[in-house]
Amino acid sequence: MVKFLHIYPFRVYQLKLFFFLMPAGLLFLPKSSLSTHIVGGELGYTCLGNNNYEVTLKVYRDCFNGLAAYDDPTNVFIYNNSTGFYIVLPIPFPGATQLSNNTGNPCLIIPPNICVEEAVFTYEVYLPPIPEGYTLVYQRCCRNISIVNIVNPEVTGATYEATMPDSSLAICNSSPFFVNFPPTLICVNEPFIFDHSAMDPDGDSLVYVLCNPYDGADDFVPYPYPPVPYTNVVFVPPYSATNPMGGAPPMQIDPVTGLLTVTPTDAGQYVVGVCVEEYRNGNLLSIHRRDFQFNVTTCASATASINGGTNSILSPAVFNSCDGFTFYFPNNSTNAITYLWDFGVPSLTDDTSTAAIPVFTFPDTGLYNITLIVNPGSACGDTAYGIVYVYPVLDANIMFPNGCTTDSLLFTDQSIASVGDINNWFWTFGDGTSALEQNPIHAYDTIGSFFVELVVGTDLGCLDTVSGVITINEKPEAFADPDTLICHLDTIQLTGSGLGNYQWSPAYALSSDTLQSPLASPEVTTSYTLTVTNQWGCEDTAVVLIDVYDNLEAVAGPDTVICPGGLVQLNGSGAVYFNWTPSAGLSDPNISNPIAAPGASTLYMMTTFISSCIDSDSVYIQVNPFPEISAGIDQAICIGDSIMITACCGTSYSWDPPETLSDPASENPVVFPQATTVYHLTASDSTGCPLILEDSLTVTVFDPPPLITTPDTIIYLGTSAQLYSIGAEYYQWLPAAWLNDVSIFNPISTPLQSITYKINALSVEGCPLSDSTKVSVIEDPLVDFPNAFTPNGDGLNDYFQPVVLGIFNAESFKVFNRWGEMVFVTHDLAKGWDGRHKGKDEKMGTYVYVLSGKSGTTDKAYFVKGNVVLLR
């Protein structure tokens, strides 16, 4: 069992197809039948009463390109939508009718390769009412390969289907049918309007839409039995069911009237689907689907033309006769069938012709407006216009002389017009050139006989032609010596050439004016013209200029200074010929402007001459040595200092950068940079080689960090302070009082009173540094005790004694235990208590000490009492 689905807008029908044992020829047709030919089709039915129906299948075939014939019989399959396969209708082939090609536009011409046949298959069948109704199906492959809007059209088949509604919706229903078949051809860029409406025998409501055509059979089984599953054809983007052929505007169909409109913009073959939906009481009964092929091509209309132009009223064809009244009229119209000429004679009614190419004799001179109408009386007609000038007689005549090559010859118009004025001329000279003047001047480049023709025209449009032959003879080629220079004291021989007789002019200072090569002795500059005349009287001339020098002055140019290896362009003037000596170091000693590169200072002598005229001059090239420019040696200073730098061996100086210079143009400026600076020197020596040289020196600026010095210090009289100052190489402490060494970085001070020391130092680079520190002296001593001690013999904190800084005179130092018993007493503070009493170790605990004494400087009394912890 094979199942296939076909989806309608409102309902889904599932059809069950059953295979039957049939001959192989019916199941699978041979591959030879795969030729494309399907153009379109539709399937419908009409109720005849008593459950009898007439089934109508229309199949359209391409009878120009299609090779496969109509099937005989053609099988239409009917399915019970509830149970599946029902019956096959083997409809005999009724014959086919070739459709009339119709563009919908009577003015357009049908191309010869458009041919469409229609075969209408009908069959009566008994179909009793059933729930869910019936589906009728016909399938065939394939479509034309030339279709452009679907994918693989040559292997895409077609399915035509009709549905009979559920018996609960309608009994004895007839499907709607389309009234007209679309034209076989529509034209590119031509608006197309077509009535695609349908009729419904039952008077049901109809709605029109553009819809998807179905595919079906393929090239392997082009005529399946039973039908194969089918879906919508696949459109090539951007085409679709609702936009099947593009266009501007694209295709549309009026849902109420069925009016189909489109203006196609591209030629080709397009598959289009149109559906009409049948409604009764708001229920969809059926969808009648037609698909067909539109052939879109460039169409031609009839065009009237007399002489091949547009021949509109503004640019009509023009005819004239200058010697008669009879005219032959061409006809360059296209796509025309019948013709009507009107020759525009106002007094005649029979001045017409229906011939394609007529001959007409006008009754008199004058101007006549003629018309040509193609397809007269038809909506497809067209009109061309012309003007005829009948103005005899125009007598063309010309005059011109024979001549020589390259000569400018005058061509004279001697034409006479009895009517009107001659106002245009067209000359052709027989050598591929032409002119529009009345009396042109023309020259020929080659000898021979040339056909000359003049076409003249009048302001009335009359034309006449006259011609003649002109003979052009060879012109001699005259040559003379090139222009030359001589001295006024000299004589020179002129030389001419060319075939013919010679004539020199003027004859001034010539030995002969008719010789080929006379002697000339002019004292002033003279231009001689040689004329050579041959046997045909053709002449040619040549000119030679004798430039005569009557005074000569040699100028070698100014003296120059260069550097060793340098070059200088010498610029001599005077006559024509030159010689420089010595030749050493010169690029060419025999020209006016050689390049000089002497190895040492040299005096060059220049001699200039022409014939007997000669003069000399000299130029001195001085080669100076290179200057020895120096900026001096590099220097170093401490920040804030300045130093003089000294350049050498120039006469002008320029230092850069100038901001830290006392004088940038000085030989020995003072510099005061705040950071290390490279000073560039540009200098020259006016007494030596004229070069500007460069040198540089660096002034390094040292900026050592400041000294790190002992901060201000407080001590007790009688003690010392360790001082220091770090960051220099050499030191000097001031004043020297109470210091153990004034030239080291860390002296010891034991002052008797407060004092401030100043440190003067030099960095490792020799830069001065300075700083100061204060030592404050307290006169009364400092007396203090520890709060614990450990007399265990480890050498650390074994004795309990006061710490005294300064001068102190002790009177007594006593220690008591907690019962008030004195366990230690001394007058010498250098002796401390060792934690023993009467030769025995005292126990761990807290003890009381008492010290009395006086300051050694101020006699200030001291009484110090406190507790100490003995630890073991």
LINBELSUL-V270900 format. One record per residue. N is the residue number from 1. RES is the residue in one small letter. OMEGA is omega in degrees with one decimal (* if undefined). D_LAST is the distance of its C-alpha to the last C-alpha in whole Angstrom. Layout:
BEGIN
N&RES&OMEGA&D_LAST  N&RES&OMEGA&D_LAST
END
This chain:
BEGIN
1&m&176.7&115  2&v&-179.9&114  3&k&171.5&113  4&f&-177.4&113  5&l&168.5&112  6&h&-173.0&114  7&i&173.8&112  8&y&-179.6&114  9&p&-173.4&113  10&f&-176.0&114  11&r&176.8&114  12&v&178.3&113  13&y&175.2&115  14&q&-175.9&114  15&l&178.0&117  16&k&-178.8&117  17&l&-178.7&119  18&f&175.9&121  19&f&177.4&122  20&f&175.1&125  21&l&-179.3&127  22&m&179.6&129  23&p&-177.5&130  24&a&-179.8&128  25&g&178.2&130  26&l&-177.9&129  27&l&-175.7&125  28&f&179.9&124  29&l&-179.7&127  30&p&-176.4&127  31&k&-178.5&125  32&s&-179.5&128  33&s&-174.0&128  34&l&-175.4&125  35&s&-178.0&126  36&t&178.8&125  37&h&-173.4&128  38&i&176.6&127  39&v&-179.7&127  40&g&178.5&127  41&g&176.8&128  42&e&-176.5&128  43&l&179.8&129  44&g&-177.1&130  45&y&177.8&133  46&t&179.0&135  47&c&-179.0&136  48&l&-177.2&140  49&g&178.0&140  50&n&178.8&140  51&n&174.6&137  52&n&-177.4&138  53&y&170.5&136  54&e&178.0&137  55&v&-178.9&134  56&t&175.6&134  57&l&175.1&132  58&k&179.1&133  59&v&-178.7&131  60&y&-172.2&131  61&r&174.8&132  62&d&-177.1&131  63&c&175.0&135  64&f&-178.4&134  65&n&-175.5&131  66&g&-179.5&130  67&l&-179.3&132  68&a&-179.6&131  69&a&173.4&134  70&y&179.0&134  71&d&179.2&133  72&d&2.6&136  73&p&173.2&136  74&t&-173.0&133  75&n&170.3&131  76&v&-176.5&129  77&f&178.7&127  78&i&-177.5&127  79&y&168.8&124  80&n&-174.3&124  81&n&177.1&120  82&s&-171.1&120  83&t&-180.0&121  84&g&-172.5&121  85&f&-177.4&123  86&y&-174.0&127  87&i&173.6&130  88&v&176.4&130  89&l&178.3&133  90&p&-171.8&135  91&i&179.7&136  92&p&178.1&139  93&f&-174.9&139  94&p&-171.1&141  95&g&-176.2&142  96&a&179.0&140  97&t&176.5&141  98&q&-179.0&140  99&l&176.4&138  100&s&176.1&140  101&n&-174.0&137  102&n&177.9&136  103&t&-171.9&134  104&g&179.8&135  105&n&-174.5&136  106&p&-178.4&140  107&c&-175.9&139  108&l&-176.1&137  109&i&-177.0&138  110&i&173.1&136  111&p&-173.1&135  112&p&-173.7&137  113&n&179.6&134  114&i&179.1&133  115&c&179.9&135  116&v&176.0&134  117&e&175.6&136  118&e&172.6&136  119&a&-178.3&137  120&v&-179.6&137  121&f&177.8&137  122&t&-178.1&138  123&y&177.4&138  124&e&-176.2&139  125&v&177.2&136  126&y&-178.8&136  127&l&179.6&133  128&p&179.4&133  129&p&178.4&130  130&i&172.8&127  131&p&179.9&123  132&e&170.1&121  133&g&-175.4&124  134&y&169.9&125  135&t&178.5&123  136&l&-174.4&126  137&v&169.3&124  138&y&-179.5&126  139&q&177.0&124  140&r&173.9&125  141&c&14.5&123  142&c&179.9&123  143&r&-178.5&122  144&n&178.9&123  145&i&-175.3&121  146&s&177.8&122  147&i&-171.9&120  148&v&-171.7&117  149&n&174.9&115  150&i&-177.1&114  151&v&176.1&112  152&n&-176.5&114  153&p&-176.0&117  154&e&176.8&119  155&v&-180.0&118  156&t&179.5&117  157&g&-179.2&120  158&a&175.4&121  159&t&176.8&121  160&y&-170.4&124  161&e&172.9&123  162&a&-179.2&125  163&t&170.8&124  164&m&-170.9&126  165&p&173.7&124  166&d&-177.2&123  167&s&178.7&127  168&s&-179.1&125  169&l&-177.9&125  170&a&174.2&128  171&i&-177.5&131  172&c&178.2&134  173&n&173.4&132  174&s&178.2&133  175&s&174.3&130  176&p&177.9&130  177&f&179.1&132  178&f&-175.9&131  179&v&-173.0&135  180&n&171.9&134  181&f&-176.6&133  182&p&176.7&131  183&p&178.5&132  184&t&-174.1&132  185&l&167.5&131  186&i&-167.0&129  187&c&177.7&128  188&v&175.0&125  189&n&175.3&125  190&e&177.8&128  191&p&-179.0&127  192&f&180.0&128  193&i&-174.6&129  194&f&177.7&130  195&d&-178.2&131  196&h&-177.8&129  197&s&-179.1&130  198&a&174.5&131  199&m&175.9&133  200&d&-177.4&133  201&p&-177.0&136  202&d&179.8&134  203&g&179.6&133  204&d&178.7&130  205&s&-176.9&127  206&l&176.7&126  207&v&-174.3&123  208&y&176.1&122  209&v&166.5&119  210&l&-172.6&118  211&c&-177.9&117  212&n&166.3&115  213&p&178.2&118  214&y&165.8&117  215&d&-179.6&117  216&g&-179.2&118  217&a&177.5&119  218&d&-174.1&118  219&d&176.4&120  220&f&176.1&119  221&v&-172.0&121  222&p&-177.9&123  223&y&-169.6&125  224&p&176.1&123  225&y&-1.9&125  226&p&-179.1&123  227&p&177.1&121  228&v&176.8&117  229&p&-176.0&115  230&y&177.4&115  231&t&176.4&112  232&n&171.7&113  233&v&-179.2&114  234&v&-179.6&111  235&f&173.4&111  236&v&177.7&110  237&p&9.6&108  238&p&-177.3&108  239&y&179.2&111  240&s&179.4&111  241&a&-178.2&114  242&t&175.1&114  243&n&-168.5&114  244&p&-176.6&116  245&m&179.2&117  246&g&178.4&115  247&g&180.0&118  248&a&2.2&118  249&p&-179.9&118  250&p&-176.2&117  251&m&175.5&119  252&q&173.7&120  253&i&179.7&122  254&d&-175.3&123  255&p&-177.5&122  256&v&-173.7&125  257&t&-176.2&128  258&g&-179.4&126  259&l&-177.4&127  260&l&-177.7&125  261&t&174.7&124  262&v&168.5&123  263&t&-175.7&123  264&p&180.0&122  265&t&-179.0&120  266&d&177.8&120  267&a&178.2&122  268&g&177.4&122  269&q&-172.1&123  270&y&173.7&121  271&v&-178.2&120  272&v&175.6&121  273&g&176.9&120  274&v&179.5&122  275&c&171.5&122  276&v&-177.5&124  277&e&-174.4&122  278&e&-178.0&125  279&y&172.8&124  280&r&-178.1&126  281&n&178.3&125  282&g&-179.2&121  283&n&176.1&121  284&l&179.6&121  285&l&-176.4&123  286&s&172.8&123  287&i&176.8&122  288&h&-171.3&125  289&r&173.2&123  290&r&166.3&125  291&d&-176.2&123  292&f&-175.8&125  293&q&173.4&125  294&f&172.9&125  295&n&-177.9&127  296&v&-177.5&126  297&t&175.6&127  298&t&-175.2&128  299&c&-179.3&132  300&a&176.2&135  301&s&180.0&137  302&a&-179.6&141  303&t&178.5&141  304&a&176.2&144  305&s&-179.0&144  306&i&-175.0&147  307&n&179.2&146  308&g&177.5&142  309&g&178.0&141  310&t&176.3&140  311&n&174.1&143  312&s&178.7&142  313&i&-178.4&144  314&l&178.1&142  315&s&-176.8&142  316&p&170.2&145  317&a&-176.4&147  318&v&176.7&149  319&f&174.4&153  320&n&176.7&155  321&s&-178.1&159  322&c&-177.9&161  323&d&178.4&164  324&g&-175.2&165  325&f&-176.6&164  326&t&-176.6&163  327&f&171.3&159  328&y&-175.7&157  329&f&175.0&154  330&p&178.5&151  331&n&-179.9&149  332&n&178.7&145  333&s&178.4&144  334&t&175.2&142  335&n&179.5&142  336&a&-179.4&145  337&i&-179.7&148  338&t&-173.4&151  339&y&172.7&152  340&l&177.7&154  341&w&170.4&155  342&d&-171.6&156  343&f&166.7&158  344&g&175.8&158  345&v&-172.2&161  346&p&-173.4&162  347&s&-175.3&166  348&l&173.6&165  349&t&-179.4&164  350&d&179.2&165  351&d&-178.9&162  352&t&177.6&160  353&s&174.5&159  354&t&178.1&157  355&a&176.8&157  356&a&-178.2&153  357&i&-173.6&155  358&p&169.5&158  359&v&-177.3&160  360&f&177.7&162  361&t&-178.7&164  362&f&-173.8&164  363&p&-173.1&167  364&d&173.6&166  365&t&178.1&164  366&g&179.5&161  367&l&-175.8&157  368&y&175.5&157  369&n&-176.8&154  370&i&176.4&153  371&t&172.6&151  372&l&177.0&150  373&i&175.5&149  374&v&-176.0&148  375&n&-177.3&148  376&p&-179.8&150  377&g&-178.5&150  378&s&174.2&147  379&a&-177.7&143  380&c&-177.9&142  381&g&176.5&144  382&d&-174.3&144  383&t&173.5&145  384&a&-174.7&146  385&y&177.7&147  386&g&176.4&149  387&i&178.9&152  388&v&175.8&155  389&y&178.6&156  390&v&-175.8&160  391&y&172.4&161  392&p&9.5&164  393&v&170.4&164  394&l&-176.9&161  395&d&179.9&163  396&a&178.9&160  397&n&-178.2&161  398&i&175.1&159  399&m&177.1&159  400&f&178.8&157  401&p&165.9&158  402&n&-175.7&157  403&g&-177.4&154  404&c&178.5&152  405&t&178.3&148  406&t&176.5&146  407&d&175.3&148  408&s&-174.8&148  409&l&179.4&151  410&l&176.3&152  411&f&-170.4&153  412&t&175.4&156  413&d&178.3&156  414&q&-177.5&160  415&s&179.2&160  416&i&175.8&162  417&a&179.6&162  418&s&178.5&165  419&v&178.8&162  420&g&-179.4&159  421&d&175.1&157  422&i&-176.8&155  423&n&174.1&152  424&n&-175.3&150  425&w&174.0&150  426&f&179.9&148  427&w&164.8&149  428&t&-170.2&148  429&f&175.5&149  430&g&178.5&149  431&d&178.8&145  432&g&179.9&143  433&t&-177.8&143  434&s&179.0&144  435&a&-179.3&145  436&l&178.6&145  437&e&177.3&147  438&q&-177.6&151  439&n&-174.7&152  440&p&171.8&149  441&i&-175.0&148  442&h&177.9&147  443&a&178.6&146  444&y&-179.5&146  445&d&-176.5&144  446&t&178.5&146  447&i&176.1&150  448&g&177.2&152  449&s&-175.2&154  450&f&179.8&152  451&f&-178.8&153  452&v&-178.9&153  453&e&175.0&153  454&l&171.1&153  455&v&179.4&153  456&v&178.9&154  457&g&-179.6&153  458&t&177.5&155  459&d&176.4&153  460&l&177.2&155  461&g&-178.9&153  462&c&-179.1&156  463&l&171.7&155  464&d&-174.7&157  465&t&174.9&156  466&v&-177.5&158  467&s&178.0&157  468&g&-178.1&158  469&v&177.9&157  470&i&179.1&156  471&t&180.0&156  472&i&-179.8&153  473&n&-179.0&154  474&e&176.3&151  475&k&179.9&150  476&p&176.2&150  477&e&-179.9&146  478&a&176.6&147  479&f&174.6&144  480&a&179.1&144  481&d&175.4&141  482&p&176.4&138  483&d&-176.3&138  484&t&-179.5&137  485&l&174.8&137  486&i&172.4&139  487&c&-176.9&140  488&h&178.4&143  489&l&-168.8&145  490&d&173.4&145  491&t&-179.5&147  492&i&178.3&145  493&q&174.3&147  494&l&179.6&147  495&t&176.1&147  496&g&177.1&147  497&s&-176.9&148  498&g&-178.4&149  499&l&179.1&153  500&g&179.2&155  501&n&-174.6&157  502&y&174.0&155  503&q&177.7&155  504&w&174.3&152  505&s&-3.5&152  506&p&179.7&152  507&a&-175.1&154  508&y&173.0&153  509&a&177.8&152  510&l&174.5&153  511&s&175.4&155  512&s&179.4&157  513&d&179.8&156  514&t&177.4&157  515&l&177.5&155  516&q&-176.1&152  517&s&179.3&151  518&p&173.6&152  519&l&179.8&151  520&a&179.5&149  521&s&-177.9&148  522&p&175.8&147  523&e&175.4&146  524&v&178.5&144  525&t&-173.5&142  526&t&174.9&144  527&s&-179.5&144  528&y&178.0&146  529&t&176.3&147  530&l&176.3&149  531&t&177.4&151  532&v&-177.4&152  533&t&-179.3&155  534&n&-172.8&156  535&q&178.2&160  536&w&-178.8&159  537&g&178.7&158  538&c&-175.2&154  539&e&170.0&152  540&d&-177.1&149  541&t&173.3&147  542&a&-175.0&144  543&v&173.9&143  544&v&-179.4&142  545&l&174.9&140  546&i&-179.9&141  547&d&-172.6&138  548&v&175.5&140  549&y&175.7&138  550&d&178.1&140  551&n&-174.1&137  552&l&178.0&133  553&e&179.2&130  554&a&175.9&127  555&v&-177.1&124  556&a&179.5&121  557&g&-175.7&118  558&p&172.7&116  559&d&-172.5&114  560&t&174.2&110  561&v&178.0&107  562&i&177.4&104  563&c&176.2&101  564&p&-177.7&101  565&g&-178.9&102  566&g&179.4&103  567&l&175.3&106  568&v&178.0&109  569&q&175.0&112  570&l&-178.6&115  571&n&177.8&118  572&g&177.1&121  573&s&-179.6&124  574&g&-177.0&128  575&a&-175.9&130  576&v&-175.1&130  577&y&-174.2&129  578&f&173.4&126  579&n&179.9&125  580&w&174.6&122  581&t&-7.7&121  582&p&-178.7&119  583&s&-177.9&118  584&a&177.7&115  585&g&-179.0&112  586&l&177.2&114  587&s&177.8&114  588&d&-176.2&118  589&p&-173.3&120  590&n&174.4&123  591&i&-176.2&122  592&s&-172.1&122  593&n&178.9&118  594&p&172.0&116  595&i&-179.2&112  596&a&176.6&112  597&a&-176.7&109  598&p&176.6&109  599&g&178.4&107  600&a&179.1&108  601&s&-172.8&110  602&t&171.6&113  603&l&179.1&116  604&y&177.3&118  605&m&177.6&122  606&m&175.0&123  607&t&178.2&127  608&t&-174.1&129  609&f&168.8&132  610&i&-175.7&135  611&s&-175.8&138  612&s&-179.7&139  613&c&-176.4&137  614&i&176.1&134  615&d&-177.1&131  616&s&174.0&128  617&d&-177.8&124  618&s&176.5&121  619&v&-177.4&117  620&y&177.1&115  621&i&-178.5&111  622&q&179.6&109  623&v&179.7&106  624&n&179.9&103  625&p&175.8&99  626&f&175.8&96  627&p&179.5&94  628&e&-177.4&91  629&i&177.8&89  630&s&177.3&85  631&a&-177.8&82  632&g&-176.8&80  633&i&177.6&77  634&d&-177.7&74  635&q&176.2&72  636&a&178.7&68  637&i&172.6&67  638&c&-177.6&64  639&i&-178.3&64  640&g&179.3&66  641&d&174.3&68  642&s&-179.4&72  643&i&177.9&74  644&m&173.4&77  645&i&-171.3&79  646&t&175.8&82  647&a&-176.7&84  648&c&157.0&87  649&c&174.5&91  650&g&176.2&92  651&t&175.2&94  652&s&-173.4&93  653&y&173.0&89  654&s&-179.7&87  655&w&-180.0&84  656&d&6.6&82  657&p&-173.6&80  658&p&-169.0&81  659&e&-177.0&78  660&t&178.8&76  661&l&175.5&79  662&s&179.9&81  663&d&-177.3&84  664&p&-178.2&85  665&a&-176.8&88  666&s&174.9&87  667&e&-176.7&87  668&n&-179.9&83  669&p&172.8&82  670&v&-179.6&78  671&v&-179.0&76  672&f&-178.3&73  673&p&175.8&71  674&q&177.1&68  675&a&179.8&67  676&t&-172.6&68  677&t&171.7&72  678&v&178.2&75  679&y&-178.9&78  680&h&-179.3&81  681&l&170.4&84  682&t&-173.8&88  683&a&175.9&90  684&s&179.6&94  685&d&-177.3&96  686&s&-179.8&99  687&t&-178.0&101  688&g&179.9&100  689&c&-175.4&100  690&p&177.7&100  691&l&171.0&97  692&i&-176.7&94  693&l&-177.3&90  694&e&173.4&87  695&d&-179.6&83  696&s&170.9&80  697&l&-179.0&77  698&t&172.6&73  699&v&-178.7&71  700&t&-178.9&68  701&v&178.5&66  702&f&179.2&62  703&d&-175.6&60  704&p&177.9&56  705&p&-179.7&53  706&p&179.8&52  707&l&172.2&49  708&i&-168.5&45  709&t&176.9&44  710&t&175.1&41  711&p&178.5&41  712&d&-170.0&41  713&t&175.8&38  714&i&176.2&36  715&i&176.2&35  716&y&-178.5&34  717&l&-179.0&36  718&g&175.9&35  719&t&-178.0&33  720&s&176.6&35  721&a&175.5&36  722&q&180.0&36  723&l&175.3&40  724&y&171.4&41  725&s&-170.6&45  726&i&173.1&45  727&g&-179.3&49  728&a&178.0&51  729&e&-179.1&52  730&y&-174.6&53  731&y&171.4&51  732&q&-179.8&52  733&w&179.2&50  734&l&-7.3&51  735&p&-177.8&51  736&a&-173.5&49  737&a&173.6&48  738&w&176.7&44  739&l&178.0&44  740&n&178.2&43  741&d&-175.1&46  742&v&-173.8&48  743&s&176.0&49  744&i&-175.2&46  745&f&-174.3&45  746&n&179.4&41  747&p&176.4&42  748&i&179.8&39  749&s&175.9&40  750&t&-173.0&39  751&p&175.3&41  752&l&177.4&42  753&q&-179.2&43  754&s&-175.6&44  755&i&175.2&46  756&t&180.0&47  757&y&173.0&48  758&k&-179.8&51  759&i&171.2&50  760&n&-173.8&54  761&a&173.4&54  762&l&176.6&56  763&s&178.9&55  764&v&177.3&56  765&e&-179.1&60  766&g&179.9&60  767&c&-177.5&60  768&p&176.3&58  769&l&179.2&55  770&s&177.7&53  771&d&178.5&51  772&s&176.0&49  773&t&-177.3&45  774&k&174.5&44  775&v&179.7&41  776&s&-175.7&41  777&v&174.8&39  778&i&-172.8&37  779&e&-178.3&38  780&d&-176.1&35  781&p&174.1&31  782&l&178.9&29  783&v&-176.9&25  784&d&-178.8&22  785&f&168.8&19  786&p&-178.8&16  787&n&177.1&14  788&a&172.9&10  789&f&-172.7&8  790&t&-178.0&6  791&p&-177.4&7  792&n&175.4&6  793&g&179.4&10  794&d&179.0&11  795&g&-179.5&13  796&l&174.9&12  797&n&-178.9&11  798&d&-175.8&10  799&y&175.4&12  800&f&-179.7&13  801&q&-177.8&17  802&p&172.5&20  803&v&-175.9&22  804&v&172.7&25  805&l&-177.3&28  806&g&-176.7&32  807&i&-174.9&33  808&f&176.6&31  809&n&-177.0&31  810&a&176.1&28  811&e&175.1&29  812&s&177.0&26  813&f&-174.0&22  814&k&177.5&21  815&v&-178.3&17  816&f&173.6&18  817&n&-171.9&16  818&r&177.0&17  819&w&177.6&20  820&g&177.9&21  821&e&178.8&20  822&m&-178.4&20  823&v&179.2&17  824&f&174.5&18  825&v&177.3&21  826&t&170.7&23  827&h&-178.2&26  828&d&-176.3&25  829&l&178.1&23  830&a&178.1&22  831&k&179.6&20  832&g&177.8&17  833&w&-178.2&14  834&d&178.1&12  835&g&179.9&10  836&r&175.8&12  837&h&-179.4&15  838&k&174.4&18  839&g&-179.8&16  840&k&178.8&14  841&d&173.6&10  842&e&-179.7&10  843&k&175.0&8  844&m&178.0&6  845&g&-176.9&9  846&t&-178.4&12  847&y&-178.3&14  848&v&177.9&17  849&y&178.4&19  850&v&178.5&22  851&l&174.6&24  852&s&-179.9&28  853&g&-179.8&30  854&k&172.5&33  855&s&-179.3&34  856&g&-178.4&36  857&t&-173.8&39  858&t&-176.4&40  859&d&177.1&38  860&k&-177.2&37  861&a&179.0&34  862&y&170.2&31  863&f&-173.9&28  864&v&-178.9&25  865&k&179.5&23  866&g&-178.1&20  867&n&174.7&17  868&v&-178.2&13  869&v&175.6&10  870&l&-179.2&7  871&l&176.9&4  872&r&*&0
END
